[in-house]
Amino acid sequence: METWFYEVVSIEGDYANLKRTDIESDDLKLVARALLPAEICEGCKLKYELMQYEVI
């Protein structure tokens, strides 16, 4: 089981741009907001584990 950590960089309509924080990377991941917790905001920290995102 792998765990990844992200920060919400921006929210654009039905999508959010996430940046990995557990590794060095400038790449952004575009994720549908339907897959993310409803309470996300820009700057929120997320944990991705077992195919689910969770605010930390």
Distance bins in CASP14 RR format, pairs under 12 A and 6 or more apart:
PFRMAT RR
TARGET T0000
AUTHOR 0000-0000-0000
RMODE 2
METHOD distances of the structure
MODEL  1
1 48 0 0 0 0 0 1 0 0 0 0 0
1 49 1 0 0 1 0 0 0 0 0 0 0
1 50 1 0 0 1 0 0 0 0 0 0 0
1 51 0 0 0 0 0 1 0 0 0 0 0
1 52 0 0 0 0 0 1 0 0 0 0 0
2 22 0 0 0 0 0 1 0 0 0 0 0
2 23 0 0 0 0 0 1 0 0 0 0 0
2 47 0 0 0 0 0 1 0 0 0 0 0
2 48 0 0 0 0 1 0 0 0 0 0 0
2 49 1 0 0 1 0 0 0 0 0 0 0
2 50 0 0 0 0 1 0 0 0 0 0 0
2 51 0 0 0 0 0 1 0 0 0 0 0
3 20 0 0 0 0 0 1 0 0 0 0 0
3 21 0 0 0 0 0 1 0 0 0 0 0
3 22 1 0 0 1 0 0 0 0 0 0 0
3 23 0 0 0 0 0 1 0 0 0 0 0
3 46 0 0 0 0 0 1 0 0 0 0 0
3 47 1 0 0 1 0 0 0 0 0 0 0
3 48 1 0 0 1 0 0 0 0 0 0 0
3 49 1 0 1 0 0 0 0 0 0 0 0
3 50 0 0 0 0 1 0 0 0 0 0 0
3 51 0 0 0 0 0 1 0 0 0 0 0
3 52 0 0 0 0 0 1 0 0 0 0 0
3 53 0 0 0 0 0 1 0 0 0 0 0
3 54 0 0 0 0 0 1 0 0 0 0 0
3 56 0 0 0 0 0 1 0 0 0 0 0
4 18 0 0 0 0 1 0 0 0 0 0 0
4 19 0 0 0 0 0 1 0 0 0 0 0
4 20 1 0 0 1 0 0 0 0 0 0 0
4 21 0 0 0 0 1 0 0 0 0 0 0
4 22 1 0 0 1 0 0 0 0 0 0 0
4 23 0 0 0 0 1 0 0 0 0 0 0
4 25 0 0 0 0 0 1 0 0 0 0 0
4 29 0 0 0 0 1 0 0 0 0 0 0
4 31 0 0 0 0 0 1 0 0 0 0 0
4 45 0 0 0 0 0 1 0 0 0 0 0
4 46 0 0 0 0 1 0 0 0 0 0 0
4 47 1 0 0 1 0 0 0 0 0 0 0
4 48 1 0 1 0 0 0 0 0 0 0 0
4 49 1 0 0 1 0 0 0 0 0 0 0
4 50 0 0 0 0 0 1 0 0 0 0 0
4 51 0 0 0 0 0 1 0 0 0 0 0
4 52 0 0 0 0 0 1 0 0 0 0 0
4 53 0 0 0 0 1 0 0 0 0 0 0
4 54 0 0 0 0 0 1 0 0 0 0 0
4 56 0 0 0 0 0 1 0 0 0 0 0
5 18 0 0 0 0 1 0 0 0 0 0 0
5 19 0 0 0 0 1 0 0 0 0 0 0
5 20 1 0 0 1 0 0 0 0 0 0 0
5 21 1 0 1 0 0 0 0 0 0 0 0
5 22 1 0 1 0 0 0 0 0 0 0 0
5 23 0 0 0 0 1 0 0 0 0 0 0
5 25 0 0 0 0 0 1 0 0 0 0 0
5 29 0 0 0 0 0 1 0 0 0 0 0
5 44 0 0 0 0 0 1 0 0 0 0 0
5 45 1 0 0 1 0 0 0 0 0 0 0
5 46 1 0 0 1 0 0 0 0 0 0 0
5 47 1 0 1 0 0 0 0 0 0 0 0
5 48 1 0 0 1 0 0 0 0 0 0 0
5 49 0 0 0 0 1 0 0 0 0 0 0
5 53 0 0 0 0 0 1 0 0 0 0 0
5 54 0 0 0 0 0 1 0 0 0 0 0
5 55 0 0 0 0 0 1 0 0 0 0 0
5 56 1 0 0 1 0 0 0 0 0 0 0
6 16 0 0 0 0 1 0 0 0 0 0 0
6 17 0 0 0 0 1 0 0 0 0 0 0
6 18 1 0 1 0 0 0 0 0 0 0 0
6 19 1 0 0 1 0 0 0 0 0 0 0
6 20 1 0 1 0 0 0 0 0 0 0 0
6 21 1 0 0 1 0 0 0 0 0 0 0
6 22 0 0 0 0 1 0 0 0 0 0 0
6 23 0 0 0 0 0 1 0 0 0 0 0
6 25 0 0 0 0 0 1 0 0 0 0 0
6 27 0 0 0 0 0 1 0 0 0 0 0
6 28 0 0 0 0 1 0 0 0 0 0 0
6 29 1 0 0 1 0 0 0 0 0 0 0
6 30 0 0 0 0 0 1 0 0 0 0 0
6 31 0 0 0 0 1 0 0 0 0 0 0
6 35 0 0 0 0 0 1 0 0 0 0 0
6 36 0 0 0 0 1 0 0 0 0 0 0
6 37 0 0 0 0 0 1 0 0 0 0 0
6 40 0 0 0 0 0 1 0 0 0 0 0
6 43 0 0 0 0 1 0 0 0 0 0 0
6 44 0 0 0 0 1 0 0 0 0 0 0
6 45 1 0 0 1 0 0 0 0 0 0 0
6 46 1 0 1 0 0 0 0 0 0 0 0
6 47 1 0 0 1 0 0 0 0 0 0 0
6 48 1 0 0 1 0 0 0 0 0 0 0
6 49 0 0 0 0 0 1 0 0 0 0 0
6 53 1 0 0 1 0 0 0 0 0 0 0
6 54 0 0 0 0 0 1 0 0 0 0 0
6 55 0 0 0 0 0 1 0 0 0 0 0
6 56 0 0 0 0 1 0 0 0 0 0 0
7 16 0 0 0 0 0 1 0 0 0 0 0
7 17 0 0 0 0 1 0 0 0 0 0 0
7 18 1 0 0 1 0 0 0 0 0 0 0
7 19 1 0 1 0 0 0 0 0 0 0 0
7 20 0 0 0 0 1 0 0 0 0 0 0
7 21 1 0 1 0 0 0 0 0 0 0 0
7 22 0 0 0 0 0 1 0 0 0 0 0
7 25 0 0 0 0 0 1 0 0 0 0 0
7 28 0 0 0 0 0 1 0 0 0 0 0
7 29 0 0 0 0 0 1 0 0 0 0 0
7 40 0 0 0 0 0 1 0 0 0 0 0
7 41 0 0 0 0 0 1 0 0 0 0 0
7 42 0 0 0 0 1 0 0 0 0 0 0
7 43 1 0 1 0 0 0 0 0 0 0 0
7 44 1 0 0 1 0 0 0 0 0 0 0
7 45 1 0 1 0 0 0 0 0 0 0 0
7 46 1 0 0 1 0 0 0 0 0 0 0
7 47 0 0 0 0 0 1 0 0 0 0 0
7 48 0 0 0 0 0 1 0 0 0 0 0
7 53 0 0 0 0 0 1 0 0 0 0 0
7 55 0 0 0 0 0 1 0 0 0 0 0
7 56 0 0 0 0 0 1 0 0 0 0 0
8 15 0 0 0 0 0 1 0 0 0 0 0
8 16 1 0 1 0 0 0 0 0 0 0 0
8 17 1 0 0 1 0 0 0 0 0 0 0
8 18 1 0 0 1 0 0 0 0 0 0 0
8 19 0 0 0 0 1 0 0 0 0 0 0
8 20 0 0 0 0 0 1 0 0 0 0 0
8 21 0 0 0 0 0 1 0 0 0 0 0
8 28 0 0 0 0 0 1 0 0 0 0 0
8 29 0 0 0 0 0 1 0 0 0 0 0
8 30 0 0 0 0 0 1 0 0 0 0 0
8 31 0 0 0 0 1 0 0 0 0 0 0
8 33 0 0 0 0 0 1 0 0 0 0 0
8 36 0 0 0 0 1 0 0 0 0 0 0
8 37 0 0 0 0 0 1 0 0 0 0 0
8 39 0 0 0 0 0 1 0 0 0 0 0
8 40 1 0 1 0 0 0 0 0 0 0 0
8 41 1 0 0 1 0 0 0 0 0 0 0
8 42 1 0 1 0 0 0 0 0 0 0 0
8 43 1 0 1 0 0 0 0 0 0 0 0
8 44 1 0 1 0 0 0 0 0 0 0 0
8 45 1 0 0 1 0 0 0 0 0 0 0
8 46 1 0 0 1 0 0 0 0 0 0 0
8 53 0 0 0 0 1 0 0 0 0 0 0
8 55 0 0 0 0 1 0 0 0 0 0 0
8 56 0 0 0 0 0 1 0 0 0 0 0
9 15 0 0 0 0 0 1 0 0 0 0 0
9 16 1 0 0 1 0 0 0 0 0 0 0
9 17 1 0 1 0 0 0 0 0 0 0 0
9 18 1 0 0 1 0 0 0 0 0 0 0
9 19 1 0 1 0 0 0 0 0 0 0 0
9 20 0 0 0 0 0 1 0 0 0 0 0
9 21 0 0 0 0 0 1 0 0 0 0 0
9 25 0 0 0 0 0 1 0 0 0 0 0
9 26 0 0 0 0 0 1 0 0 0 0 0
9 27 0 0 0 0 0 1 0 0 0 0 0
9 28 1 0 0 1 0 0 0 0 0 0 0
9 29 0 0 0 0 1 0 0 0 0 0 0
9 30 0 0 0 0 0 1 0 0 0 0 0
9 31 0 0 0 0 0 1 0 0 0 0 0
9 40 0 0 0 0 0 1 0 0 0 0 0
9 41 0 0 0 0 0 1 0 0 0 0 0
9 42 1 0 0 1 0 0 0 0 0 0 0
9 43 1 0 0 1 0 0 0 0 0 0 0
9 44 0 0 0 0 0 1 0 0 0 0 0
9 45 0 0 0 0 0 1 0 0 0 0 0
9 46 0 0 0 0 0 1 0 0 0 0 0
10 16 1 0 0 1 0 0 0 0 0 0 0
10 17 1 0 1 0 0 0 0 0 0 0 0
10 18 0 0 0 0 1 0 0 0 0 0 0
10 19 0 0 0 0 1 0 0 0 0 0 0
10 28 0 0 0 0 1 0 0 0 0 0 0
10 29 0 0 0 0 0 1 0 0 0 0 0
10 30 0 0 0 0 0 1 0 0 0 0 0
10 31 0 0 0 0 0 1 0 0 0 0 0
10 33 0 0 0 0 0 1 0 0 0 0 0
10 40 0 0 0 0 0 1 0 0 0 0 0
10 41 0 0 0 0 0 1 0 0 0 0 0
10 42 1 0 0 1 0 0 0 0 0 0 0
10 43 0 0 0 0 1 0 0 0 0 0 0
10 44 0 0 0 0 0 1 0 0 0 0 0
11 17 1 0 0 1 0 0 0 0 0 0 0
11 18 0 0 0 0 0 1 0 0 0 0 0
11 30 0 0 0 0 0 1 0 0 0 0 0
11 31 0 0 0 0 0 1 0 0 0 0 0
11 32 0 0 0 0 0 1 0 0 0 0 0
11 33 1 0 0 1 0 0 0 0 0 0 0
11 36 0 0 0 0 1 0 0 0 0 0 0
11 38 0 0 0 0 0 1 0 0 0 0 0
11 39 0 0 0 0 0 1 0 0 0 0 0
11 40 1 0 0 1 0 0 0 0 0 0 0
11 41 1 0 0 1 0 0 0 0 0 0 0
11 42 1 0 0 1 0 0 0 0 0 0 0
11 43 0 0 0 0 1 0 0 0 0 0 0
11 44 0 0 0 0 1 0 0 0 0 0 0
12 18 0 0 0 0 0 1 0 0 0 0 0
12 28 0 0 0 0 0 1 0 0 0 0 0
12 30 0 0 0 0 1 0 0 0 0 0 0
12 31 0 0 0 0 0 1 0 0 0 0 0
12 32 0 0 0 0 0 1 0 0 0 0 0
12 33 0 0 0 0 1 0 0 0 0 0 0
12 42 0 0 0 0 0 1 0 0 0 0 0
13 30 0 0 0 0 0 1 0 0 0 0 0
13 31 0 0 0 0 0 1 0 0 0 0 0
13 32 0 0 0 0 1 0 0 0 0 0 0
13 33 1 0 0 1 0 0 0 0 0 0 0
13 34 0 0 0 0 0 1 0 0 0 0 0
13 36 0 0 0 0 0 1 0 0 0 0 0
14 30 0 0 0 0 0 1 0 0 0 0 0
14 31 0 0 0 0 0 1 0 0 0 0 0
14 32 1 0 0 1 0 0 0 0 0 0 0
14 33 1 0 1 0 0 0 0 0 0 0 0
14 34 1 0 0 1 0 0 0 0 0 0 0
14 35 0 0 0 0 0 1 0 0 0 0 0
14 36 0 0 0 0 0 1 0 0 0 0 0
15 28 0 0 0 0 0 1 0 0 0 0 0
15 29 0 0 0 0 0 1 0 0 0 0 0
15 30 1 0 1 0 0 0 0 0 0 0 0
15 31 1 0 0 1 0 0 0 0 0 0 0
15 32 1 0 1 0 0 0 0 0 0 0 0
15 33 1 0 0 1 0 0 0 0 0 0 0
15 34 0 0 0 0 1 0 0 0 0 0 0
15 35 0 0 0 0 1 0 0 0 0 0 0
15 36 0 0 0 0 1 0 0 0 0 0 0
15 40 0 0 0 0 0 1 0 0 0 0 0
16 28 0 0 0 0 1 0 0 0 0 0 0
16 29 0 0 0 0 1 0 0 0 0 0 0
16 30 1 0 0 1 0 0 0 0 0 0 0
16 31 1 0 1 0 0 0 0 0 0 0 0
16 32 0 0 0 0 1 0 0 0 0 0 0
16 33 1 0 1 0 0 0 0 0 0 0 0
16 34 0 0 0 0 0 1 0 0 0 0 0
16 35 0 0 0 0 1 0 0 0 0 0 0
16 36 1 0 1 0 0 0 0 0 0 0 0
16 37 0 0 0 0 0 1 0 0 0 0 0
16 38 0 0 0 0 0 1 0 0 0 0 0
16 40 1 0 0 1 0 0 0 0 0 0 0
16 41 0 0 0 0 1 0 0 0 0 0 0
16 42 0 0 0 0 1 0 0 0 0 0 0
16 43 0 0 0 0 0 1 0 0 0 0 0
16 44 0 0 0 0 1 0 0 0 0 0 0
16 46 0 0 0 0 1 0 0 0 0 0 0
16 53 0 0 0 0 1 0 0 0 0 0 0
17 26 0 0 0 0 0 1 0 0 0 0 0
17 27 0 0 0 0 0 1 0 0 0 0 0
17 28 1 0 1 0 0 0 0 0 0 0 0
17 29 1 0 0 1 0 0 0 0 0 0 0
17 30 1 0 1 0 0 0 0 0 0 0 0
17 31 1 0 0 1 0 0 0 0 0 0 0
17 32 0 0 0 0 0 1 0 0 0 0 0
17 33 0 0 0 0 0 1 0 0 0 0 0
17 36 0 0 0 0 0 1 0 0 0 0 0
17 40 0 0 0 0 0 1 0 0 0 0 0
17 42 0 0 0 0 1 0 0 0 0 0 0
17 43 0 0 0 0 0 1 0 0 0 0 0
17 46 0 0 0 0 0 1 0 0 0 0 0
18 25 0 0 0 0 0 1 0 0 0 0 0
18 27 0 0 0 0 1 0 0 0 0 0 0
18 28 1 0 0 1 0 0 0 0 0 0 0
18 29 1 0 1 0 0 0 0 0 0 0 0
18 30 1 0 0 1 0 0 0 0 0 0 0
18 31 1 0 1 0 0 0 0 0 0 0 0
18 32 0 0 0 0 0 1 0 0 0 0 0
18 33 0 0 0 0 0 1 0 0 0 0 0
18 35 0 0 0 0 0 1 0 0 0 0 0
18 36 0 0 0 0 1 0 0 0 0 0 0
18 40 0 0 0 0 1 0 0 0 0 0 0
18 42 0 0 0 0 0 1 0 0 0 0 0
18 43 0 0 0 0 0 1 0 0 0 0 0
18 44 0 0 0 0 1 0 0 0 0 0 0
18 45 0 0 0 0 0 1 0 0 0 0 0
18 46 1 0 0 1 0 0 0 0 0 0 0
18 47 0 0 0 0 0 1 0 0 0 0 0
18 48 0 0 0 0 1 0 0 0 0 0 0
18 53 0 0 0 0 1 0 0 0 0 0 0
19 25 1 0 0 1 0 0 0 0 0 0 0
19 26 1 0 0 1 0 0 0 0 0 0 0
19 27 1 0 0 1 0 0 0 0 0 0 0
19 28 1 0 1 0 0 0 0 0 0 0 0
19 29 1 0 0 1 0 0 0 0 0 0 0
19 30 0 0 0 0 0 1 0 0 0 0 0
19 31 0 0 0 0 0 1 0 0 0 0 0
19 42 0 0 0 0 0 1 0 0 0 0 0
19 43 0 0 0 0 1 0 0 0 0 0 0
19 44 0 0 0 0 0 1 0 0 0 0 0
19 45 0 0 0 0 0 1 0 0 0 0 0
19 46 0 0 0 0 0 1 0 0 0 0 0
20 26 0 0 0 0 1 0 0 0 0 0 0
20 27 1 0 0 1 0 0 0 0 0 0 0
20 28 0 0 0 0 1 0 0 0 0 0 0
20 29 1 0 0 1 0 0 0 0 0 0 0
20 45 0 0 0 0 0 1 0 0 0 0 0
20 46 0 0 0 0 0 1 0 0 0 0 0
20 47 0 0 0 0 0 1 0 0 0 0 0
20 48 0 0 0 0 1 0 0 0 0 0 0
21 29 0 0 0 0 0 1 0 0 0 0 0
21 43 0 0 0 0 0 1 0 0 0 0 0
21 44 0 0 0 0 0 1 0 0 0 0 0
21 45 1 0 0 1 0 0 0 0 0 0 0
21 46 0 0 0 0 1 0 0 0 0 0 0
21 47 0 0 0 0 0 1 0 0 0 0 0
21 48 0 0 0 0 0 1 0 0 0 0 0
21 56 0 0 0 0 0 1 0 0 0 0 0
22 45 0 0 0 0 0 1 0 0 0 0 0
22 46 0 0 0 0 0 1 0 0 0 0 0
22 47 0 0 0 0 1 0 0 0 0 0 0
22 48 0 0 0 0 1 0 0 0 0 0 0
22 49 0 0 0 0 0 1 0 0 0 0 0
22 56 0 0 0 0 0 1 0 0 0 0 0
29 35 0 0 0 0 0 1 0 0 0 0 0
29 36 0 0 0 0 0 1 0 0 0 0 0
29 46 0 0 0 0 0 1 0 0 0 0 0
29 48 0 0 0 0 1 0 0 0 0 0 0
29 53 0 0 0 0 0 1 0 0 0 0 0
30 36 0 0 0 0 0 1 0 0 0 0 0
31 37 0 0 0 0 0 1 0 0 0 0 0
31 40 0 0 0 0 1 0 0 0 0 0 0
31 46 0 0 0 0 1 0 0 0 0 0 0
31 48 0 0 0 0 1 0 0 0 0 0 0
31 52 0 0 0 0 0 1 0 0 0 0 0
31 53 1 0 0 1 0 0 0 0 0 0 0
32 40 0 0 0 0 0 1 0 0 0 0 0
32 53 0 0 0 0 0 1 0 0 0 0 0
33 39 0 0 0 0 0 1 0 0 0 0 0
33 40 1 0 0 1 0 0 0 0 0 0 0
33 41 0 0 0 0 0 1 0 0 0 0 0
33 53 0 0 0 0 0 1 0 0 0 0 0
34 40 0 0 0 0 0 1 0 0 0 0 0
34 53 0 0 0 0 0 1 0 0 0 0 0
35 46 0 0 0 0 0 1 0 0 0 0 0
35 48 0 0 0 0 1 0 0 0 0 0 0
35 51 0 0 0 0 1 0 0 0 0 0 0
35 52 0 0 0 0 1 0 0 0 0 0 0
35 53 1 0 0 1 0 0 0 0 0 0 0
35 54 0 0 0 0 0 1 0 0 0 0 0
36 44 0 0 0 0 1 0 0 0 0 0 0
36 46 1 0 0 1 0 0 0 0 0 0 0
36 47 0 0 0 0 0 1 0 0 0 0 0
36 48 0 0 0 0 1 0 0 0 0 0 0
36 52 0 0 0 0 1 0 0 0 0 0 0
36 53 1 0 1 0 0 0 0 0 0 0 0
36 54 0 0 0 0 1 0 0 0 0 0 0
36 55 0 0 0 0 1 0 0 0 0 0 0
37 44 0 0 0 0 1 0 0 0 0 0 0
37 45 0 0 0 0 0 1 0 0 0 0 0
37 46 1 0 0 1 0 0 0 0 0 0 0
37 47 0 0 0 0 0 1 0 0 0 0 0
37 48 0 0 0 0 0 1 0 0 0 0 0
37 52 0 0 0 0 1 0 0 0 0 0 0
37 53 1 0 0 1 0 0 0 0 0 0 0
37 54 1 0 0 1 0 0 0 0 0 0 0
37 55 1 0 1 0 0 0 0 0 0 0 0
37 56 0 0 0 0 0 1 0 0 0 0 0
38 44 0 0 0 0 0 1 0 0 0 0 0
38 53 0 0 0 0 0 1 0 0 0 0 0
38 55 0 0 0 0 1 0 0 0 0 0 0
39 46 0 0 0 0 0 1 0 0 0 0 0
39 53 0 0 0 0 0 1 0 0 0 0 0
39 54 0 0 0 0 0 1 0 0 0 0 0
39 55 1 0 0 1 0 0 0 0 0 0 0
39 56 0 0 0 0 0 1 0 0 0 0 0
40 46 1 0 0 1 0 0 0 0 0 0 0
40 53 0 0 0 0 1 0 0 0 0 0 0
40 54 0 0 0 0 0 1 0 0 0 0 0
40 55 1 0 0 1 0 0 0 0 0 0 0
40 56 0 0 0 0 0 1 0 0 0 0 0
41 55 0 0 0 0 1 0 0 0 0 0 0
43 55 0 0 0 0 0 1 0 0 0 0 0
43 56 0 0 0 0 0 1 0 0 0 0 0
44 53 0 0 0 0 1 0 0 0 0 0 0
44 54 0 0 0 0 0 1 0 0 0 0 0
44 55 1 0 1 0 0 0 0 0 0 0 0
44 56 0 0 0 0 1 0 0 0 0 0 0
45 53 0 0 0 0 0 1 0 0 0 0 0
45 54 0 0 0 0 1 0 0 0 0 0 0
45 55 1 0 0 1 0 0 0 0 0 0 0
45 56 1 0 1 0 0 0 0 0 0 0 0
46 52 0 0 0 0 1 0 0 0 0 0 0
46 53 1 0 1 0 0 0 0 0 0 0 0
46 54 1 0 0 1 0 0 0 0 0 0 0
46 55 1 0 0 1 0 0 0 0 0 0 0
46 56 1 0 0 1 0 0 0 0 0 0 0
47 53 1 0 0 1 0 0 0 0 0 0 0
47 54 1 0 1 0 0 0 0 0 0 0 0
47 55 0 0 0 0 1 0 0 0 0 0 0
47 56 1 0 1 0 0 0 0 0 0 0 0
48 54 1 0 0 1 0 0 0 0 0 0 0
48 55 0 0 0 0 0 1 0 0 0 0 0
48 56 0 0 0 0 0 1 0 0 0 0 0
49 56 0 0 0 0 0 1 0 0 0 0 0
END
